[in-house]
Amino acid sequence: MGHPQEVDIIVAGGGPAGCVVAGRLAYADPSLKVMLIEGGANNRDDPWVYRPGIYVRNMQNDGINDKATFYTDTMASSYMRGRRSIVPCANILGGGSSINFQMYTRASASDWDDFKTEGWTAKDLLPLMKRLENYQKPSNNDTHGYDGPIAISNGGTITALAHDFLRASDTIGVPFSDDIQDLETSHASEIWAKYINRHTGRRSDAATAYVHSVMDVQNNLFLRTNSRVSRVIFEGDKAVGVAYVPARNRGHAGQTMETIVKARKCVVVSSGTLGTPQILERSGVGSAERLKKLDIKVVSDLPGVGEQYQDHYTTLSIYRVSNESATLDDFLRGDKEVQKELFQEWEVSPEKARLSSNAIDAGFKIRPTEAELKEMGPEFNKLWDTYFKDKPDKPVMFGSIVSAAYADHSLLPPGKYMTMFQYLEYPASRGKIHIRSPNPYVEPEFDSGFMNNKADFAPLRWSYKKTREVARRMDAFRGELTSHHPRFHPASPAAAMDIDIQTAKALLPNAFTVGIHMGTWHKPGFTYDANKVHEDIKYSEEDDKAIDDWIADHVETTWHSLGTCAMKPREEGGVVDSHLNVFGTKNLKVVDLSICPDNLGTNTYSSALLVGEKGATILCEELGLKIKTPHAPVPHAPMPKGVPATQQVRH
Ligand SMILES: Cc1cc2nc3c(=O)[nH]c(=O)nc-3n(C[C@H](O)[C@H](O)[C@H](O)COP(=O)(O)OP(=O)(O)OC[C@H]3O[C@@H](n4cnc5c(N)ncnc54)[C@H](O)[C@@H]3O)c2cc1C
């Protein structure tokens, strides 16, 4: 059937938040016509989406991978020693949930309370947090949900490295807990859950959960993919539809060819933190001064659009592990036999396969001790006093272990690795994104702002040291991959030490060169001793400087963009009100993570879903509808409790 040219609701952008809004509304009222317009391809039945263990492939920036858009800093940054950072964002239906690393965490209660917006406190949002979850782990707190469309489990396997990590974390003062996603815990470790359905071994993406599920049983949800929304169409200040263009501009002699769809009731922009402000600006919503320079007619003068860009910042440090360790390195490296074995295993028994996992099985949230704070310098201490001190539920850093090198394997020596993934949850730095042209194919001006506030160096430096102490205390530890550590002076006691000779010989038994005397090349580590009691490494000022330089050279996005269309008062630079209405317009809402006025200490998929659920609730109330629970049966998922088998569709 051809698509209608007019519907009731248009959702522009099919990320987690957009999928929730479109799916919930369409399911609430089968007579309501909803159209979801997504710039990327449909994710349905794509094995490079639904098999969890291949997620790293989605990050290939090789000109072929079209599942992500890679935003690069327009200008080199002096805060990163002249580097430009790259922030990959989803470009596929399901948004980040189709390509992300599937790590399940949740924001602290105070994060939501800090929004200081009526209807958005943690207490207000708790029922919606539960509504979205199909939590498949045991739990001893009452914050999880069990009948929602998004599956959360430990996946198919937990590696031994994860338990090793938890034991070592305990020895440095990070105790183990069975659930630190209870909105309160800010200093403990756990087996890190995943957005993977434990019965099917599949990724739990938002499009399958909220959109394909409804399209399977109803015909009022219209999906257009490979269609980039160029702008919102206004009559006066009232949004009445959108214009979209093909994803690629390869026909029509390079002219932009717009198709227009009308919306009778509301346009919801949900194109993510980096996509949404661009659509708003092209539509005449943004700083009047900026828009006039681009000859764009101003609909609403909102200088906050595109400002206050936030993320979480990570540095990845890589370690050697024993040759016996179970890691994904050979699979990721492209060993054909190993790949065949793992893919086959997934086909036969996905519920317990190694690929039904992201190999990120354990992690922690941490806050510094008083003694550690003293070493973290005045800039961070000032931030601590105003931001963290009185909010005991806010962690400063997250750390987790990947049972493999998260790196380009063509650049690594043979062997097995683990990656310590340490990330800063509430950076003080801010960036921005703005269009340079009304043409939707022209790249925007982007400033990630990474590290432009000095306070962000100390916690990253501190967490590098912490995860290094954890790694050194693990049974599987066999040295540091020196290329992925700070460049300490070779004579410093803090200098990274590479693989020990015994492990290297076992790895390459026929090599003639293992351990040859060339001390300037590398510093071999000590042979593993199970009884060794470790002292913490002492760092000099010079060592700290080496760590800071390394941070500047290597700090990366954690792919957790938020904040460019903030929900706060208009006079404070706000873009939307508490009902997600765009100031100065009618029938136009923004529903995605761009609305966050402040950071959220979590991997942000859970928050994007929650913002989507809140947006759907607000819209349903305004339209006089009631959200139906449980949601439509999720394809490929086991039957939810309480829904008659006759109402379920399976594939
Ligand atoms: C590589 C990666 C790894 C991540 N890992 C994790 C993780 O392990 N755990 C976790 O909790 N979170 C993770 N995240 C973060 C999480 O996925 C995001 O926070 C979440 O997807 C944000 O949802 P959103 O709806 O705000 O926007 P997005 O997910 O960004 O979705 C926006 C959608 O809009 C589309 N779009 C953009 N512009 C247009 C346009 N002009 N017209 C039409 N469509 C458009 C995009 O293609 C996209 O589908 C990761 C994200 C990425 C990218």
The ligand as a MOL file (V3000), in Angstrom:
LIG
                    3D

  0  0  0     0  0            999 V3000
M  V30 BEGIN CTAB
M  V30 COUNTS 53 58 0 0 0
M  V30 BEGIN ATOM
M  V30 1 C 27.9890 3.3030 19.1340 0
M  V30 2 C 27.0700 3.5170 20.3000 0
M  V30 3 C 27.2190 2.7380 21.4350 0
M  V30 4 C 26.3720 2.9230 22.5310 0
M  V30 5 N 26.4160 2.0420 23.5690 0
M  V30 6 C 25.4570 2.1010 24.5210 0
M  V30 7 C 25.3380 1.0840 25.5020 0
M  V30 8 O 26.0860 0.1080 25.5150 0
M  V30 9 N 24.3610 1.1960 26.4420 0
M  V30 10 C 23.5110 2.2680 26.4690 0
M  V30 11 O 22.6710 2.3410 27.3790 0
M  V30 12 N 23.6010 3.2430 25.5400 0
M  V30 13 C 24.5100 3.1610 24.5530 0
M  V30 14 N 24.5520 4.1040 23.5680 0
M  V30 15 C 23.6880 5.2820 23.6910 0
M  V30 16 C 22.2480 5.0740 23.2660 0
M  V30 17 O 22.1390 4.1670 22.2120 0
M  V30 18 C 21.6890 6.4480 22.9010 0
M  V30 19 O 21.7180 7.2530 24.0580 0
M  V30 20 C 20.2650 6.4000 22.4030 0
M  V30 21 O 20.1860 5.6350 21.2310 0
M  V30 22 C 19.7710 7.8130 22.1190 0
M  V30 23 O 18.4600 7.7310 21.6620 0
M  V30 24 P 17.7560 8.9170 20.9040 0
M  V30 25 O 16.3940 8.4440 20.5840 0
M  V30 26 O 17.8850 10.1650 21.7100 0
M  V30 27 O 18.5890 9.1860 19.5780 0
M  V30 28 P 19.3490 8.2800 18.5200 0
M  V30 29 O 19.5600 6.9190 19.0020 0
M  V30 30 O 20.5350 9.0650 18.0860 0
M  V30 31 O 18.3310 8.1930 17.3160 0
M  V30 32 C 18.0920 9.2420 16.4250 0
M  V30 33 C 17.5690 8.6570 15.1350 0
M  V30 34 O 17.2030 9.7060 14.2560 0
M  V30 35 C 17.6920 9.4300 12.9580 0
M  V30 36 N 17.8850 10.7230 12.2890 0
M  V30 37 C 18.8460 11.6450 12.5100 0
M  V30 38 N 18.6470 12.7140 11.7170 0
M  V30 39 C 17.5350 12.4530 10.9960 0
M  V30 40 C 16.8080 13.1740 10.0170 0
M  V30 41 N 17.1980 14.3920 9.6010 0
M  V30 42 N 15.7110 12.6030 9.4760 0
M  V30 43 C 15.2960 11.3680 9.8750 0
M  V30 44 N 15.9420 10.6440 10.7830 0
M  V30 45 C 17.0510 11.1890 11.3520 0
M  V30 46 C 18.9560 8.6410 13.1750 0
M  V30 47 O 19.2540 7.8530 12.0430 0
M  V30 48 C 18.5730 7.8050 14.3780 0
M  V30 49 O 17.9580 6.6040 14.0270 0
M  V30 50 C 25.3890 3.9460 22.4740 0
M  V30 51 C 25.2440 4.7330 21.3400 0
M  V30 52 C 26.0610 4.5230 20.2420 0
M  V30 53 C 25.8800 5.3810 19.0090 0
M  V30 END ATOM
M  V30 BEGIN BOND
M  V30 1 1 1 2
M  V30 2 1 2 3
M  V30 3 2 2 52
M  V30 4 2 3 4
M  V30 5 1 4 5
M  V30 6 1 4 50
M  V30 7 2 5 6
M  V30 8 1 6 7
M  V30 9 1 6 13
M  V30 10 2 7 8
M  V30 11 1 7 9
M  V30 12 1 9 10
M  V30 13 2 10 11
M  V30 14 1 10 12
M  V30 15 2 12 13
M  V30 16 1 13 14
M  V30 17 1 14 15
M  V30 18 1 14 50
M  V30 19 1 15 16
M  V30 20 1 16 17
M  V30 21 1 16 18
M  V30 22 1 18 19
M  V30 23 1 18 20
M  V30 24 1 20 21
M  V30 25 1 20 22
M  V30 26 1 22 23
M  V30 27 1 23 24
M  V30 28 2 24 25
M  V30 29 1 24 26
M  V30 30 1 24 27
M  V30 31 1 27 28
M  V30 32 2 28 29
M  V30 33 1 28 30
M  V30 34 1 28 31
M  V30 35 1 31 32
M  V30 36 1 32 33
M  V30 37 1 33 34
M  V30 38 1 33 48
M  V30 39 1 34 35
M  V30 40 1 35 36
M  V30 41 1 35 46
M  V30 42 1 36 37
M  V30 43 1 36 45
M  V30 44 2 37 38
M  V30 45 1 38 39
M  V30 46 1 39 40
M  V30 47 2 39 45
M  V30 48 1 40 41
M  V30 49 2 40 42
M  V30 50 1 42 43
M  V30 51 2 43 44
M  V30 52 1 44 45
M  V30 53 1 46 47
M  V30 54 1 46 48
M  V30 55 1 48 49
M  V30 56 2 50 51
M  V30 57 1 51 52
M  V30 58 1 52 53
M  V30 END BOND
M  V30 END CTAB
M  END
